[in-house]
Every structure is written in C-alpha cells, then in structure tokens.
Amino acid sequence: GYTEQAVAEAKGQSARFLKVYEEYKKAPDVTRERIYLETMERVLGGADKLVYDGGPSGQGVVPYLPLGELTTKRPPTTGPQSSGGNR
C-alpha cells in the first residue's frame, strides 16, 4: 500500500543521496558544478531562452535573450488603409 511505497521511495532517495555524497567527498568542486549544471538543465531545459555569463570573467548574466524572436520572420504590420472614396 501507500506506506510500503513511501518507505521504498525514501530508501531510494537515501541511496541516491549517499552515492552523490561519496562522489562529493572525492571531488567537491567538480560534484558541486555537476549538480548545478544538471539542475539548471532540468529547470531551463524546456525554456526557449539563452543564459550568457559573460565568459571566463562572468561579467554579467543576460537572463533572457530573445534569439528565437529575432530569427522568426514576422509579417509586416499595416496601418489603417484609406478607401480613397467618401470624405
């Protein structure tokens, strides 16, 4: 039932955590970076956005760069047209 499922899920999460923790103890910086990148990929994976950190110096972050909108061709907008008739 529910209790068995909850216990099994908790044990699975615990086992995954212990695996990650063992890797973290071996190489903390690498593991931290990997976890960060995996999280960002999961969070932003479906987004149609580009994040740019400014290169090695990390000068700035552009949270939204509408590249898709820049490359998508839009139909020209037309203003109100005069009929040239009754005035």
C-alpha positions, 0 to 999 in steps of 0.5 A: 500500500501507500506506506510500503511505497513511501518507505521504498521511495525514501530508501531510494532517495537515501541511496541516491543521496549517499552515492552523490555524497561519496562522489562529493567527498572525492571531488567537491568542486567538480560534484558541486558544478555537476549538480548545478549544471544538471539542475539548471538543465532540468529547470531551463531545459524546456525554456526557449531562452539563452543564459550568457555569463559573460565568459571566463570573467562572468561579467554579467548574466543576460537572463533572457535573450530573445534569439528565437524572436529575432530569427522568426520572420514576422509579417509586416504590420499595416496601418489603417488603409484609406478607401480613397472614396467618401470624405 
